[in-house]
């Protein structure tokens, strides 16, 4: 059970005993430390730490010891002291659970599983001492008993071989080294497999170990093949991605080139159009200027001709005045007003 691969066996047993899902983090030791030869020998079969940082002592005792209760106390006390480092506050004292599996009659009692906790009861009021609200918040505990060591004592030989629950199935296994087909307790199936291996003779164990080596070899071979295939697949994917990126880059470059060419042609077309517009505007301005010039010339010529015609009319009017024609008649023939005719007549008379 000290093998990490077999943690599931011990986890199953402790889960059924403590009625919670136990996950073992590590085996801290398989025998308690001794600092000197005079130190009491306290053999701890296993000391484990679970996910909640609790320390669990698991001890199996086959031979009778009259002072085994004292040994249980010594074991928890020693674990407590060894796991509180110098300078740490007492609040860092670990929760210790002592699980003792004995194959002899210890004490007097009718049951085969005993659970011991520490409680404080009033001598007068008979009330049980509780944690304060601040202590519950500080220590994350609900009961005083949660702070103190707990003891589980399993008297295997007292069991009547009638398994009524999963924990009984485990005790049946501990007593008879047998797992019945109908048993469903956590870890028992794995425990049966471990037990079957332990029962093999040396030659069978050698063959079994060779078989395990073969399974490891085949697993490694399969793993190697899978990793090589995954590496090849990753390589092909990388190559495909690189090729796709190359094609995308080429397509983008070609598209940019076409866009640049189109923009160049557009710029040329715009320049040509602007040139033609400028030429058309210049030609239009030239034609307008020429038309305006001709208009001015025509107006000037018209004014000259009008002046000559007016001069001729005046000369005709003067001749008619000299010939003795009446003003009304002169005005009617020349188109001059009566006042203009009279003015011309006055000018002639003055001369």
C-alpha positions in Angstrom: 0.0 0.0 0.0 3.0 2.3 0.3 3.3 2.2 -3.5 1.7 5.3 -4.9 0.1 3.2 -7.6 -1.9 1.5 -4.9 -3.1 4.7 -3.2 -6.6 3.9 -4.5 -6.7 0.9 -2.1 -5.9 2.9 1.0 -8.1 5.8 -0.2 -11.0 3.4 -0.6 -10.7 2.0 2.9 -10.3 5.4 4.5 -13.2 6.8 2.5 -15.5 4.1 3.7 -14.2 4.4 7.3 -14.3 8.2 7.6 -17.4 8.5 5.4 -15.9 11.1 3.1 -14.0 11.1 -0.2 -10.3 10.7 0.9 -7.5 11.6 -1.6 -4.0 10.8 -0.4 -1.4 13.4 -1.3 1.6 11.5 0.0 3.0 8.9 2.4 4.9 10.9 4.9 6.6 7.9 6.6 6.1 4.2 7.2 7.7 4.3 10.6 7.8 7.2 13.1 11.1 8.8 13.6 13.3 7.9 16.5 15.8 10.5 17.7 17.7 8.3 20.0 17.9 4.6 21.1 16.0 5.6 24.3 13.1 7.0 22.4 10.0 4.7 22.6 9.7 2.6 19.5 6.3 3.6 18.0 5.9 1.6 14.7 3.5 3.4 12.5 2.6 1.3 9.6 1.7 4.4 7.5 1.4 8.1 8.1 -0.4 9.8 5.2 -1.5 13.3 4.4 -4.8 13.9 2.6 -5.9 16.8 0.4 -7.1 18.7 3.5 -3.6 18.5 5.0 -4.9 16.2 7.7 -2.5 13.5 9.1 -3.8 10.0 9.2 -2.0 7.2 11.1 -2.9 3.7 9.9 -1.5 1.0 12.1 -2.1 -2.7 12.1 -1.3 -4.7 15.2 -1.4 -8.5 15.2 0.1 -9.4 18.6 -1.5 -8.6 22.0 -0.3 -5.5 23.8 -1.9 -4.7 27.1 -0.9 -1.0 26.9 -1.9 -0.5 23.3 -4.2 2.4 24.3 -1.1 4.2 25.6 0.7 3.4 22.3 -2.2 5.1 20.4 -1.9 8.2 22.6 1.9 8.2 22.2 1.6 7.8 18.5 -0.7 10.8 18.0 1.2 12.9 20.4 4.5 12.2 18.6 3.0 13.0 15.2 1.5 16.3 16.6 4.8 17.4 18.1 6.9 16.4 15.0 4.7 18.4 12.6 4.6 21.7 14.6 7.8 23.5 13.7 9.7 25.9 15.9 8.1 29.3 16.1 4.7 28.2 14.6 1.6 29.2 16.5 -0.5 26.5 18.1 -3.2 27.2 15.6 -0.9 25.3 13.1 -1.3 22.0 15.0 -2.4 19.4 12.4 -5.6 17.5 12.7 -4.6 13.8 13.4 -6.7 10.8 12.8 -5.5 7.5 14.3 -6.8 4.4 12.6 -5.9 1.2 14.5 -6.6 -2.2 13.1 -6.0 -4.9 15.8 -6.3 -8.6 15.6 -6.6 -9.2 19.4 -9.2 -8.4 22.0 -8.5 -4.9 23.3 -10.5 -3.7 26.2 -14.1 -4.7 26.9 -16.9 -4.0 24.5 -19.4 -5.7 22.2 -18.8 -3.7 19.0 -16.0 -4.2 16.5 -15.6 -0.5 15.4 -15.1 2.2 17.9 -14.7 6.0 17.3 -13.1 8.2 19.9 -13.2 12.0 20.0 -12.4 14.7 22.6 -15.3 16.7 24.0 -15.7 19.0 27.0 -18.9 18.7 29.1 -19.9 20.9 32.0 -19.8 19.4 35.4 -22.9 21.4 36.6 -24.8 22.3 33.4 -23.9 19.2 31.5 -23.5 21.3 28.4 -20.9 20.6 25.7 -18.3 23.3 25.2 -18.5 24.8 21.8 -16.2 26.9 19.6 -16.9 30.7 19.5 -17.9 32.3 16.3 -14.5 33.9 16.0 -12.8 30.5 16.5 -15.0 28.9 13.9 -14.0 31.6 11.4 -10.3 31.5 12.3 -9.9 27.7 12.3 -12.5 26.7 9.8 -13.9 24.2 12.3 -17.4 23.7 13.7 -16.8 21.6 16.8 -14.1 21.5 19.5 -13.7 17.8 18.7 -12.6 18.8 15.2 -9.4 20.3 16.6 -8.4 17.3 18.6 -7.1 13.9 17.4 -9.7 11.3 16.5 -9.3 7.6 17.1 -10.8 4.7 15.2 -10.3 1.2 16.6 -11.3 -1.8 14.5 -11.3 -5.1 16.4 -11.2 -7.4 13.4 -11.7 -10.6 15.3 -15.0 -9.3 16.8 -16.5 -9.1 13.4 -19.2 -11.7 12.7 -18.5 -12.0 9.0 -21.9 -10.5 8.1 -21.2 -7.5 5.8 -24.1 -5.0 6.1 -22.4 -1.9 4.5 -19.3 -1.1 2.5 -17.2 -0.6 5.7 -18.2 -4.1 6.8 -17.0 -5.4 3.4 -13.6 -4.0 4.1 -13.5 -5.5 7.6 -14.5 -8.8 6.1 -11.5 -8.5 3.7 -9.2 -7.6 6.6 -10.3 -10.6 8.6 -10.6 -13.2 5.8 -8.3 -11.9 3.1 -11.1 -12.4 0.7 -13.3 -10.2 -1.5 -16.7 -11.6 -2.4 -18.2 -11.0 -5.8 -21.0 -8.9 -4.5 -18.8 -6.5 -2.6 -18.8 -2.9 -3.9 -16.8 -0.9 -1.4 -14.4 1.6 -2.7 -10.9 0.2 -3.3 -11.8 -3.4 -2.6 -11.4 -4.5 -6.2 -7.9 -3.0 -6.4 -7.2 -4.6 -3.0 -8.2 -8.0 -4.3 -5.8 -7.6 -7.3 -2.9 -6.6 -4.9 -3.7 -9.6 -2.7 -3.8 -12.0 -5.7 -0.3 -10.9 -6.6 0.9 -11.2 -3.1 -0.3 -14.8 -3.0 1.7 -15.9 -6.0 4.8 -18.0 -5.4 8.2 -16.7 -6.5 8.1 -18.3 -10.0 4.5 -17.0 -10.6 5.5 -13.5 -9.3 8.5 -13.5 -11.7 6.2 -14.4 -14.6 3.6 -11.9 -13.5 6.3 -9.2 -13.2 7.6 -10.2 -16.7 4.0 -9.8 -17.9 3.8 -6.4 -16.3 7.1 -5.5 -18.0 5.6 -6.7 -21.3 2.5 -4.5 -20.8 4.8 -1.5 -20.0 6.8 -2.3 -23.1 3.7 -2.5 -25.3 2.3 0.7 -23.7 5.6 2.5 -24.3 5.6 1.1 -27.9 2.1 2.4 -28.4 3.0 5.7 -26.8 6.0 6.1 -29.0 4.0 5.3 -32.1 1.3 7.7 -31.0 3.8 10.4 -30.3 5.6 9.9 -33.6 2.2 10.0 -35.4 1.2 13.1 -33.5 4.6 14.7 -34.4 4.3 13.7 -38.0 0.7 15.1 -38.0 1.9 18.3 -36.4 4.7 18.5 -39.0 2.2 18.0 -41.9 -0.2 20.5 -40.4 2.7 23.0 -40.0 3.8 22.4 -43.6 0.2 22.8 -44.8 -0.2 26.0 -42.8 3.2 27.3 -44.1 2.1 26.5 -47.7 -1.3 28.1 -47.2 0.4 31.2 -45.7 2.8 31.3 -48.7 -0.1 31.1 -51.1 -2.0 33.7 -49.2 1.1 35.9 -49.2 1.5 35.4 -53.0 -2.2 36.1 -53.5 -2.0 39.2 -51.4 1.1 40.4 -53.2 -0.5 39.8 -56.6 -3.7 41.5 -55.5 -1.6 44.5 -54.2 0.2 44.6 -57.5 -3.1 44.5 -59.5 -4.5 47.2 -57.2 -1.4 49.3 -57.7 -1.6 48.8 -61.5 -5.3 49.7 -61.5 -4.6 52.8 -59.3 -1.8 53.8 -61.8 -4.1 53.4 -64.7 -6.8 55.3 -62.9 -4.4 58.1 -62.1 -3.3 58.2 -65.8 -6.9 58.2 -66.9 -7.7 61.0 -64.4 -4.6 63.0 -65.6 -5.6 62.5 -69.3 -9.2 63.5 -68.5 -8.0 66.6 -66.6 -5.7 67.4 -69.6 -8.6 67.1 -72.0 -10.9 69.1 -69.8 -8.2 71.8 -69.5 -7.8 71.8 -73.3 -11.5 72.0 -73.8 -11.8 74.8 -71.3 -8.9 76.7 -72.9 -10.5 76.2 -76.4 -13.8 77.3 -75.1 -12.3 80.4 -73.5 -10.5 81.1 -76.7 -13.7 80.8 -78.7 -15.6 82.9 -76.3 -12.9 85.6 -76.5 -13.0 85.4 -80.3 -16.8 85.7 -80.3 -16.6 88.6 -77.8 -14.0 90.3 -80.1 -16.2 89.8 -83.1 -19.2 91.1 -81.2 -17.3 94.2 -80.2 -16.1 94.7 -83.8 -19.7 94.2 -85.0 -21.0 96.6 -82.5 -18.3 99.1 -83.4 -19.1 98.7 -87.1 -22.8 98.9 -86.4 -22.2 102.1 -84.4 -20.0 103.5 -87.2 -22.6 102.6 -89.8 -25.3 104.0 -87.6 -23.3 107.2 -87.2 -22.8 107.4 -91.0 -26.5 106.7 -91.6 -27.4 109.4 -89.1 -25.0 111.8 -90.7 -26.5 111.0 -94.2 -30.0 111.6 -92.8 -28.9 114.9 -91.3 -27.5 115.9 -94.7 -30.7 114.9 -96.4 -32.7 116.8 -93.9 -30.5 119.9 -94.4 -30.9 119.6 -98.2 -34.7 119.3 -97.8 -34.7 122.4 -95.5 -32.6 124.3 -98.0 -35.1 123.2 -100.7 -37.9 124.7 -98.6 -39.6 121.5 -97.5 -41.9 121.7 -94.5 -40.6 120.4 -91.1 -43.3 117.8 -90.8 -42.6 116.4 -94.2 -38.8 116.3 -93.4 -39.4 114.5 -90.1 -41.7 112.0 -91.9 -39.1 111.3 -94.6 -36.0 111.2 -92.4 -37.4 109.7 -89.2 -36.0 112.7 -87.3 -38.2 114.3 -84.6 -39.7 117.7 -85.2 -37.4 119.1 -82.6 -34.4 117.7 -84.4 -35.6 119.1 -87.7 -36.2 122.5 -86.0 -32.7 122.4 -84.5 -31.2 121.7 -87.9 -33.2 124.5 -89.5 -32.1 127.0 -86.8 -28.5 126.0 -87.3 -28.7 126.6 -91.1 -30.3 130.0 -90.6 -27.6 131.0 -88.2 -25.0 130.1 -90.8 
